[in-house]
Amino acid sequence: MALPEIPGTTLFDGTQAMKGYALNKMCFSFNSAANREEFRRDEAAYCAKYGLDAAQREAIASRDVLGLIAAGGNVYYLAKFAGILGLDVQDLGALQTGMSKAEFKAKLLAQR
């Protein structure tokens, strides 16, 4: 059974999971303070260590959350990367929707 498409949404399915394996594995590594520091010292080398492809490396370098999702990133793992940048999950949601964080929070509250 085919799932319905949601306009503007990248569905995290098996294909995306395989595509983003290296990226998500790298982001999971950020649970370790030592790994976060290693990444900060040399982002390019750290991305190479995990075998990120060109699209993933570019999205990391440009802090492109939507690009990371399109490159197979899972938001739960990307939250580890966002933490290094001082962002939280609501910041990620705002970036995904093109809203400010305040607008995104207001939209969430309106859904109650």
C-alpha positions as CSV (number, residue, x, y, z in Angstrom):
1,M,0.0,0.0,0.0
2,A,1.5,3.3,-1.1
3,L,1.5,6.1,1.5
4,P,0.0,9.4,0.5
5,E,2.4,12.2,-0.3
6,I,2.6,15.2,2.0
7,P,3.6,18.2,0.0
8,G,6.9,19.7,1.2
9,T,7.7,16.7,3.4
10,T,10.5,14.3,3.0
11,L,9.2,11.0,4.4
12,F,11.8,9.1,6.4
13,D,11.4,5.6,5.1
14,G,13.8,2.7,4.4
15,T,15.3,4.4,1.4
16,Q,16.0,7.6,3.3
17,A,17.3,5.6,6.3
18,M,19.9,3.8,4.0
19,K,20.7,7.1,2.3
20,G,21.3,8.9,5.6
21,Y,23.0,6.1,7.5
22,A,26.5,7.7,7.7
23,L,25.0,11.1,8.5
24,N,22.8,9.8,11.3
25,K,25.6,7.7,12.7
26,M,27.8,10.8,12.8
27,C,25.1,12.8,14.5
28,F,24.6,10.0,17.1
29,S,28.3,10.3,17.9
30,F,27.6,13.8,19.2
31,N,26.3,12.2,22.4
32,S,29.9,12.2,23.4
33,A,31.4,15.6,24.5
34,A,34.8,14.5,23.1
35,N,33.2,13.8,19.7
36,R,31.5,17.2,19.7
37,E,34.8,18.8,20.4
38,E,36.5,16.8,17.6
39,F,33.8,18.0,15.2
40,R,34.3,21.6,16.3
41,R,38.0,21.4,15.7
42,D,37.8,20.1,12.1
43,E,34.3,19.6,10.7
44,A,35.5,18.5,7.3
45,A,37.8,15.8,8.7
46,Y,35.0,14.6,11.1
47,C,32.5,14.3,8.2
48,A,35.1,12.4,6.1
49,K,35.7,10.1,9.1
50,Y,32.0,9.0,8.9
51,G,32.0,8.9,5.1
52,L,29.4,11.6,4.4
53,D,28.7,12.2,0.7
54,A,29.0,15.6,-1.0
55,A,25.4,16.6,-0.4
56,Q,25.6,15.7,3.3
57,R,28.9,17.5,3.8
58,E,27.6,20.6,2.0
59,A,24.4,20.6,4.1
60,I,26.5,20.3,7.3
61,A,28.8,23.1,6.3
62,S,25.9,25.4,5.3
63,R,23.8,24.4,8.3
64,D,21.0,23.5,5.9
65,V,18.5,21.5,8.0
66,L,16.1,20.8,5.1
67,G,19.2,19.7,3.0
68,L,20.2,17.4,5.8
69,I,16.7,15.9,5.9
70,A,16.7,15.5,2.1
71,A,20.1,13.8,2.4
72,G,18.6,11.1,4.7
73,G,18.9,12.8,8.1
74,N,16.5,11.8,10.8
75,V,15.3,14.7,12.9
76,Y,16.0,12.8,16.1
77,Y,19.7,12.4,15.2
78,L,19.9,15.8,13.6
79,A,18.9,17.2,17.0
80,K,22.3,16.1,18.3
81,F,24.0,18.2,15.5
82,A,21.6,21.1,16.2
83,G,22.6,21.0,19.9
84,I,26.2,21.8,18.9
85,L,24.9,25.0,17.2
86,G,22.8,26.0,20.2
87,L,19.5,25.0,18.5
88,D,16.7,22.9,19.9
89,V,14.0,20.8,18.2
90,Q,11.6,23.8,18.0
91,D,14.4,25.7,16.1
92,L,14.5,22.8,13.7
93,G,10.8,22.8,13.3
94,A,10.8,26.5,12.5
95,L,13.6,26.1,10.0
96,Q,11.7,23.2,8.3
97,T,8.5,25.3,8.0
98,G,10.2,28.6,7.1
99,M,8.8,30.3,10.2
100,S,10.4,32.1,13.0
101,K,10.7,30.1,16.2
102,A,8.0,32.3,17.8
103,E,5.7,31.7,14.9
104,F,6.4,28.0,15.1
105,K,5.7,27.8,18.8
106,A,2.5,29.8,18.4
107,K,1.3,27.4,15.7
108,L,2.0,24.4,18.0
109,L,0.1,26.1,20.8
110,A,-2.8,26.8,18.5
111,Q,-3.1,23.1,17.7
112,R,-4.1,22.2,21.3
